[in-house]
C-alpha cells in the first residue's frame, strides 16, 4: 500500500476523532442495530459484500463503536493490505473506546503476529486483560494460553487454570477440555479426576472432538475412575465421527 493511501486513512480517522470529540457519551447500538451489525460483519467477512461494508462504514463514521469494531474485524480478514490496514485503524479506534471485542481481536493479532501486526506479547496481554475485564471469555482463554506457554513472561500454570475456569464457565468447549487435562494431571490445580471427567463430559455434549476422544479412551482403559466398558468406548468413538463434522469453532 502507498504512503499516500496510508496518510489518507490516518487523516480520515483523525477527522473522525475530532468530529466525535466533546460530543459526550459514545453512542451505543440498540439490540436490533447490533443484530444488523453482526449480519453485515458476517457478510463483509465471508464475501466482502460491498453493501455490507458500506453499511458498516456508514455506522462506523457516525461514531458507533460496535460498527467500528465489526468493520475492523471484517477488514482485517481481507487479503488486501490496504483494507487490512484500514481495519486495524478501526479496531484501534474501537479499542480506545474500550470495546471488548476490538480489544480481544487486537490482542489475538498481537499474540500471533498476523495481518500486518508485529508480535507483541506485552501489548497482547494488555488488550486481552482489558477485554477479559469486561467479561469477554475468549480473552480469558487466550490469557490462559499465554500463561501456559510463558509468552512474554514466566510460565504460570496456576494462572492459566484460573483463566481457563473463567472461559469454561462461560461455555467455551476448548477451555473445558484444557481445564479437564489440568485437573487430570494436577497441572496448576489439585489433581481431581472426577472434576476432569465432568469437564470432558460437558465439552463432549457440545460436540468437542478431543473431549469425546478422551472419554472413549477412558472407557476403553478404565481411566478417570470409570469401569472398563468397551461398548461405551465404541459408542463414544461413533460420536466422535459426528462431532468432527459439527465441532464448535475455536475461540
C-alpha positions in Angstrom: 0.0 0.0 0.0 1.3 3.5 -0.9 2.2 6.0 1.8 -0.3 8.4 0.3 -3.1 5.9 0.9 -1.9 5.3 4.5 -1.9 9.1 5.1 -5.5 9.3 3.7 -6.6 6.6 6.2 -4.8 8.4 9.0 -6.4 11.7 8.1 -9.8 10.1 7.8 -9.6 8.6 11.3 -8.1 11.8 12.7 -11.1 13.7 11.3 -13.5 11.2 12.8 -11.8 11.6 16.2 -12.2 15.4 16.0 -15.8 15.1 14.9 -16.6 12.9 17.9 -14.6 14.8 20.5 -16.6 16.7 23.0 -19.8 15.0 21.9 -20.5 13.4 25.3 -21.2 9.8 25.7 -20.3 7.4 22.9 -23.4 6.3 21.1 -24.5 2.7 21.7 -26.3 0.4 19.3 -29.6 -0.9 20.4 -30.2 -4.7 20.2 -31.8 -4.5 16.8 -28.9 -2.5 15.4 -26.4 -4.9 17.0 -28.1 -7.7 15.1 -27.8 -5.9 11.8 -24.1 -5.0 12.5 -23.4 -8.7 13.2 -25.1 -9.7 10.0 -23.2 -7.1 8.0 -19.9 -8.2 9.6 -20.6 -11.8 8.6 -21.4 -10.8 5.0 -18.4 -8.5 4.8 -16.0 -11.1 6.3 -17.2 -14.0 4.2 -17.7 -12.5 0.8 -16.7 -8.8 1.1 -20.2 -7.8 0.1 -19.9 -4.1 -0.9 -23.3 -3.1 0.5 -22.4 -4.7 3.9 -19.0 -2.9 4.0 -20.7 0.4 3.1 -23.4 -0.1 5.8 -20.7 -0.8 8.4 -18.6 2.2 7.2 -21.6 4.5 7.5 -22.3 3.4 11.1 -18.6 3.5 12.0 -18.3 7.0 10.6 -21.3 8.1 12.8 -19.2 7.1 15.8 -21.0 3.8 16.6 -18.3 1.8 18.4 -19.9 -1.6 17.7 -19.8 -0.8 14.0 -16.2 0.4 14.2 -15.2 -2.9 15.9 -17.2 -5.0 13.4 -15.8 -3.2 10.4 -12.3 -3.5 11.8 -12.7 -7.3 12.3 -14.1 -7.7 8.8 -11.4 -5.8 7.1 -8.6 -7.4 9.0 -9.7 -10.7 7.4 -9.2 -9.4 3.9 -6.1 -10.3 1.8 -5.8 -6.7 0.5 -3.1 -5.0 2.7 -4.9 -1.6 2.3 -8.1 -3.0 3.7 -6.3 -4.8 6.4 -4.5 -1.6 7.5 -7.8 0.3 7.5 -9.3 -2.5 9.6 -6.5 -2.1 12.1 -7.2 1.6 12.4 -10.8 1.0 13.1 -10.0 -1.7 15.6 -7.7 0.6 17.5 -10.3 3.3 17.5 -12.9 1.0 18.9 -10.4 -0.4 21.4 -9.6 3.1 22.6 -13.3 3.3 23.4 -12.9 0.2 25.4 -14.9 -2.1 23.1 -14.3 -5.7 24.4 -14.4 -7.4 21.0 -12.0 -4.9 19.5 -9.6 -5.4 22.4 -9.9 -9.1 22.0 -9.2 -9.0 18.3 -6.2 -6.7 18.7 -4.8 -9.0 21.5 -5.2 -12.1 19.3 -3.5 -10.3 16.3 -0.6 -9.2 18.6 -0.3 -12.6 20.1 0.0 -14.4 16.7 1.7 -11.6 14.7 -0.6 -11.8 11.6 -2.5 -9.3 9.4 0.5 -7.0 9.3 0.6 -6.7 13.1 4.0 -7.3 14.8 4.0 -10.0 17.5 4.0 -8.1 20.8 3.2 -10.2 23.9 3.1 -7.2 26.2 0.5 -5.3 24.1 -1.4 -8.5 23.6 -1.6 -9.2 27.3 -2.8 -5.6 28.0 -5.5 -5.8 25.4 -6.7 -9.2 26.5 -6.7 -8.3 30.1 -8.9 -5.2 29.3 -11.2 -7.4 27.3 -11.4 -10.1 30.0 -12.2 -7.3 32.5 -15.4 -6.8 30.6 -16.3 -10.5 30.9 -15.2 -11.5 27.4 -14.5 -15.2 28.0 -12.5 -15.6 24.8 -10.0 -13.1 26.1 -9.6 -15.3 29.3 -9.0 -18.3 27.1 -6.1 -16.6 25.3 -4.7 -15.3 28.5 -4.7 -18.9 29.7 -2.7 -19.9 26.6 -0.2 -17.2 27.2 0.2 -18.2 30.9 0.6 -21.9 30.0 3.2 -21.1 27.3 5.1 -18.4 29.1 4.6 -16.0 26.2 6.3 -12.8 27.3 6.8 -13.9 30.9 7.4 -17.0 33.0 5.0 -19.9 32.7 2.3 -19.8 35.3 0.1 -22.8 35.2 -2.0 -21.8 38.2 -2.9 -18.5 36.5 -3.6 -20.5 33.3 -6.1 -22.7 35.2 -7.8 -19.6 36.7 -8.3 -18.1 33.2 -9.4 -21.4 31.8 -12.0 -21.7 34.6 -13.5 -18.3 33.6 -13.6 -19.4 29.9 -15.0 -22.8 30.7 -17.7 -21.4 33.0 -18.8 -19.2 30.1 -19.2 -22.3 27.9 -16.1 -22.5 25.7 -15.6 -26.2 25.0 -11.8 -25.9 24.2 -11.3 -24.3 27.6 -13.3 -27.1 29.3 -11.0 -29.6 27.6 -7.8 -27.9 28.6 -9.0 -27.4 32.2 -10.0 -31.1 32.3 -6.5 -32.0 31.3 -5.2 -29.8 34.0 -7.3 -31.5 36.7 -6.4 -34.9 35.3 -2.7 -34.2 35.6 -2.7 -31.8 38.6 -1.3 -29.1 36.4 -1.7 -25.7 38.2 -4.7 -27.1 40.2 -5.0 -30.1 42.6 -5.4 -33.4 40.8 -9.1 -34.1 40.6 -10.2 -36.9 38.2 -14.0 -36.6 38.9 -13.8 -32.9 38.1 -11.8 -33.7 34.9 -14.4 -36.3 33.9 -17.3 -33.8 34.4 -15.5 -31.2 32.2 -14.8 -33.8 29.5 -18.5 -34.8 29.5 -19.7 -31.2 29.4 -17.5 -30.4 26.4 -18.4 -33.6 24.7 -22.1 -32.6 24.9 -21.1 -29.6 22.8 -19.5 -31.8 20.2 -15.9 -31.1 21.2 -13.9 -33.9 19.4 -10.9 -34.1 21.7 -13.1 -34.4 24.7 -15.1 -37.2 23.1 -11.9 -38.9 22.3 -10.7 -38.6 25.9 -14.0 -40.2 27.1 -13.7 -43.0 24.6 -10.2 -43.8 25.8 -11.2 -43.5 29.5 -14.0 -46.1 29.0 -11.7 -48.4 27.0 -8.9 -48.3 29.5 -10.9 -47.8 32.8 -9.4 -44.4 33.5 -10.8 -41.3 35.4 -12.5 -43.6 37.9 -14.6 -45.3 35.2 -15.0 -49.1 34.9 -13.8 -50.5 31.6 -16.7 -50.5 29.2 -15.7 -51.4 25.6 -19.3 -51.0 24.3 -19.4 -47.4 25.8 -16.0 -46.7 24.3 -17.2 -47.8 20.9 -20.3 -45.6 21.3 -18.2 -42.6 22.1 -16.0 -43.3 19.1 -19.0 -43.3 16.9 -20.0 -39.9 18.4 -16.5 -38.7 17.5 -17.2 -39.1 13.8 -20.3 -37.0 14.1 -18.5 -34.3 16.2 -15.7 -34.0 13.8 -18.1 -32.5 11.2 -20.0 -30.4 13.8 -17.2 -29.3 16.0 -17.7 -25.9 17.7 -15.4 -23.2 16.3 -12.2 -22.4 18.2 -12.4 -19.2 20.3 
